[in-house]
Amino acid sequence: MEYIIKGIIHDSENHPLSNITINAFDKDPLSSNLLVTSTSDTAGKFEMTFSEEQYNLFRVEGKPEVYLVIYDEEGKFLSVKDKQRYYERGIDFHGNTVWTGNVIENISDLDKYNITAVT
């Protein structure tokens, strides 16, 4: 089975944000696995595809527990949110600012993600 994550990232005035890196992870009890990476286009749109084999190698999991991580390479975001809630601000191991979302509650919502980054 294949999953497609589609969405748009924009600022609080609804202007698209281009060249923003977005990673999708599958949350597991002991760790998280990177599923796919994308970069927003000039319209702020992004699309990522991953398969069941990427998160369920041993065929023991049900649906993926997907969450998104937004990279704020310029450190200009004050907050990031989607329709579920606000993302948590953090620093990756390279010292870059990242914004981590919550596990997507309804896996069928993967194809219509709307993310707002307040600058």
N, C-alpha and C positions, 0 to 999 in steps of 0.2 A: 504494500500500500504506500502511496505517496501523499505527502502533505505539502501544501503550498501556503506560505505566509506572504500576504500582500498587505501593503499599507502605505501610509504617507506620514511624513514628519514635517511639521511646520512650526512657526513661532506663534506667539500669542495673538498676533495680528493677522494670522492665517497666511503669512508669506511662506512659501516652501523653503525648506532647508536642504541644500544640495551637498553632496560629498560627505555625508554623515555615515559613519560605519555602524552597522547594526549586526549583532551576533544573536543567534538563537541557540539556547542550551536546553538540554533535557535534564531535569533535576532527578537525581537518584538519592537513596538514603545516605550513601557515603560520599558521593561526589556529584559533580555535574559534567556532562559531556557536551562539547561543542558540536552542534548539528550542522550549522551553515552560517556563512557570513555574506552580507550584502552591503552595498553603498547606495545611498539615495541619489537619484538622478536630479536633473535641473528642476523638475517639477516636484521634488521632494518624495517621489514614489520609490518604493523598494519592493523586491520580490525575491523570495527564497524558497527553494524546494528541498525537501529531505525525504528519505524513505524509512520504512519501518526497520530495515536492517541497520540503520545508523544508531538507533536508540534501543533496539530489542534484538541484539545479536543472538542471544540464547533462547529467544522465544518464551520468556518468562514474564514479560511486562505486558500490561494492557495498553492503554493509550499513552502517548507521550505526555510528560508534564513539562510543557514548554514555557520558558520565560525569555525575555529579550534583554539585551545589554546594549545601551547606546553609548558610543564613545564621543566624548566632548573634548576633542584634541586641542581646541583653543581655550578651553576653560571658561566659556562664555555663558553657559546655561545656569540660571538661578534655580530652576526646577524643571522636572520632566514628568509628564503624566499621560495616561491613556484613559479610556473610558472606565476602567476598573478602579484605579487609584494612582497615587504618586509613586514615582520611582525613588529608590534609595541611592543617594550619592556615595561614591567610594573612589578609591584610588587603586589602579591595577599595579602589577609588579614592575611596570616600566615607569610608574609615577604619573600616568595619565588619569584624568578624571573620567569616571564611568558612571552611568546611571543604570541601575538594575531594577527591572520590573518584577512583579509577582508572577507566579505561575498562572497562565491563562486559564480561567475557570471553565470556559466552554470551548473545547477543541474545535468546534465548528466555526468559531469566530476568527480563526487564523487567517481567513482570506479578506479581512476588512479592518485592519488595524489602523487607528488614527492616533498619532502621538503628537502632543504639544510640548515644545521646549520653550520655556520662558527665558528670554535673554535680557 
